[in-house]
């Protein structure tokens, strides 16, 4: 057993058992409405995520010349696969987070 695991177990025993907070009816209804609104807003980023991830193989199939094009001796298709998704994922996550926070600020 690692020292971190032992430490986590002893800490948990000291704090007692964690319990789900009880909400009154109005707060529970507001929390449920917030959850549903944020879940609806998550559909567009998910669609864009899947389109981006599934679009890369389609792009490589449509443009086989990317395998022949080289930049610093590395095929352009490899560079596109290794570099393009990450800034897109960061921008997508930032966009989704802002949309979710706007919903929280309104409610």
C-alpha positions as CSV (number, residue, x, y, z in Angstrom):
1,X,0.0,0.0,0.0
2,X,1.5,3.3,-1.0
3,X,1.9,6.2,1.5
4,X,-0.5,8.3,-0.4
5,X,-3.2,5.6,-0.2
6,X,-2.6,5.2,3.5
7,X,-2.8,9.0,4.0
8,X,-6.1,9.2,2.0
9,X,-7.6,6.4,4.0
10,X,-6.7,8.0,7.4
11,X,-7.9,11.4,6.3
12,X,-11.3,10.0,5.2
13,X,-11.8,8.3,8.6
14,X,-11.1,11.6,10.4
15,X,-13.7,13.6,8.4
16,X,-16.5,11.1,8.8
17,X,-18.8,9.9,6.2
18,X,-19.6,12.1,3.2
19,X,-23.3,12.7,2.7
20,X,-25.2,14.2,-0.3
21,X,-26.4,17.6,0.7
22,X,-30.2,17.9,1.0
23,X,-31.8,20.6,-1.0
24,X,-35.2,22.1,-0.4
25,X,-37.8,21.7,-3.2
26,X,-37.1,25.1,-4.8
27,X,-33.3,24.6,-4.9
28,X,-33.6,21.1,-6.2
29,X,-35.9,22.3,-9.0
30,X,-33.5,25.1,-9.9
31,X,-30.5,22.7,-9.8
32,X,-32.4,20.2,-12.1
33,X,-33.2,23.0,-14.5
34,X,-29.6,24.2,-14.5
35,X,-28.4,20.6,-15.2
36,X,-30.9,20.1,-18.1
37,X,-30.0,23.5,-19.6
38,X,-26.2,22.7,-19.5
39,X,-26.8,19.3,-20.9
40,X,-28.7,20.7,-23.8
41,X,-25.9,23.2,-24.4
42,X,-23.3,20.4,-24.4
43,X,-24.8,18.8,-27.6
44,X,-23.2,21.3,-30.0
45,X,-19.7,20.9,-28.6
46,X,-20.0,17.1,-28.6
47,X,-21.1,17.1,-32.2
48,X,-18.2,19.4,-33.2
49,X,-15.8,17.1,-31.2
50,X,-16.9,14.0,-33.0
51,X,-17.0,15.8,-36.4
52,X,-13.4,16.9,-35.8
53,X,-12.1,13.6,-34.7
54,X,-13.9,11.6,-37.4
55,X,-13.2,14.3,-40.0
56,X,-9.4,13.7,-39.8
57,X,-9.5,10.2,-41.3
58,X,-11.9,11.5,-44.0
59,X,-9.5,14.3,-44.7
60,X,-6.6,11.9,-45.0
61,X,-8.6,9.6,-47.3
62,X,-9.7,12.6,-49.5
63,X,-6.2,14.1,-49.7
64,X,-3.6,11.2,-50.0
65,X,-1.1,13.8,-51.2
66,X,-0.6,14.8,-47.5
67,X,1.4,11.6,-47.1
68,X,3.8,12.8,-49.8
69,X,4.1,16.4,-48.6
70,X,6.8,16.7,-46.0
71,X,7.8,19.4,-43.6
72,X,11.2,19.0,-41.9
73,X,11.1,15.4,-43.1
74,X,7.8,14.5,-41.4
75,X,4.7,13.7,-43.5
76,X,2.2,16.5,-43.4
77,X,-0.5,14.0,-42.5
78,X,1.4,13.0,-39.3
79,X,1.8,16.7,-38.4
80,X,-1.9,17.3,-39.0
81,X,-2.8,14.3,-36.8
82,X,-0.3,15.3,-34.0
83,X,-0.8,19.1,-34.0
84,X,-4.2,20.1,-35.3
85,X,-6.6,18.5,-32.8
86,X,-5.1,20.0,-29.6
87,X,-5.7,23.7,-30.2
88,X,-9.1,22.8,-31.5
89,X,-9.9,20.8,-28.4
90,X,-8.8,23.7,-26.2
91,X,-10.9,26.2,-28.1
92,X,-13.9,23.9,-28.0
93,X,-13.5,23.3,-24.3
94,X,-13.2,27.0,-23.6
95,X,-16.3,27.8,-25.7
96,X,-18.3,25.1,-23.9
97,X,-17.2,26.3,-20.5
98,X,-18.2,29.9,-21.2
99,X,-21.6,28.8,-22.4
100,X,-22.1,26.7,-19.3
101,X,-21.0,29.5,-17.0
102,X,-23.4,31.9,-18.8
103,X,-26.3,29.6,-17.9
104,X,-25.2,29.5,-14.3
105,X,-24.9,33.3,-14.1
106,X,-28.4,33.7,-15.5
107,X,-30.0,31.3,-13.0
